Amino acid sequence: MAARTSARGGAKASVAIPQLDWSKIRPAPVVLVSGTENFLADRAIRMLREVLKLEDPSLEVSDIDAAAYAPGELLTVASPSLFGEPRLIRATGVEKCTDAFIAEVLSYLEAPADGTYLVLRHGGGMRGKKLLDAIRGGAGGGIEVVCTELKKETDKVDFAVAEFRSAGRKATAGAVRALVSAFSDDVAELAAACQQLISDSSGDVTEATVEKYYSGRVETTAFAVADVAIAGRHGEALVMLRHALASGADPVPIVAAFAMKVRTMAKVAGSRGPSGQLASQLGMAPWQIDRAKRDLQGWSGAGLGRCIEVLAETDAAVKGAERDPVFALERMVGVIASRGASRIE
């Protein structure tokens, strides 16, 4: 790829390496994952790990926190192993990295280790500019994967279409537009909505399918109600729930949204380690781990267990086991807002 230049603040920086979209990530000795869209960056890094695992299941994966880097850490994890397994090293927080990290990665770029893939996640800002310039100038023979926010509606439409296409499913133009309209503020929730439709529906996804699951922007509302309830704001959560129901929301997807968040919290509550490591172990993205850790503040294991039981009971109730699904939903919100302390009447 021919060298290109990009202007920023009047200065020109030479870019001599391939700059790829997040969906085009591929193995390289050094992979700089840049940009402010964390969801796409996390997905790209996860895709790279899956590709490398398919190539060699013995792949060793190591995580480095660049913001808390200890001298010699990179050399340790990049050193050849006894049996010569390939290695994937994921360095996060490069936009907050230490001076030692910059110095040692610059030295590493002069002679990258054989069979090793170093991924550097930089979320934006000027910290580490010397390192970024070196990589973009060709040091280490790397590539850059650019993960910019999807701000244009056309970009979000293309993203949603690709979600269905990658799963071998078709979605009508009207269905895609409806989804993008409902989830325009958060690409992570847009992706989750697409995946739920892929999982829970059959055949082509149409506007009627979207209406069934997300009438009145139910999923956006449901996640918002769940966030407020999990934070302990019972009254506010009830008001939001009643508004969603008055807008025509179906109780079943509302319970599904609550269940998704609480079960993620339960998985993270029972695990220990940095977000990157837990993400690999639990099959989640690091941003999901970070969000669950924040949500868990003030919760107990017993409270989580009780809420999971209540969610199962509520799911059955809204599917016909009880006469009043609205009462079941309000009861569920009360139990979750009290972090599992409320009694079920």
Secondary structure, DSSP 8 states (H G I E B T S, - for coil): ---EEEEETTEEEEE-S-EEEGGG----SEEEEESS-HHHHHHHHHHHHHHHHHH-TT-EEEEEEGGG--TTHHHHHHS--TT---EEEEEE-GGG--HHHHHHHHHHHTS--TTEEEEEEE-SSSTTHHHHHHHHTTTTS-EEEE-----SHHHHHHHHHHHHHHTT--B-HHHHHHHHHHTTT-HHHHHHHHHHHHHH--S-B-HHHHHHHHTTSHHHHHHHHHHHHHTT-HHHHHHHHHHHHHTT--HHHHHHHHHHHHHHHHHHHT--S-HHHHHHHHT--HHHHHHHHHHTTT--HHHHHHHHHHHHHHHHIIIIISS-HHHHHHHHHHHHHTTT-S---
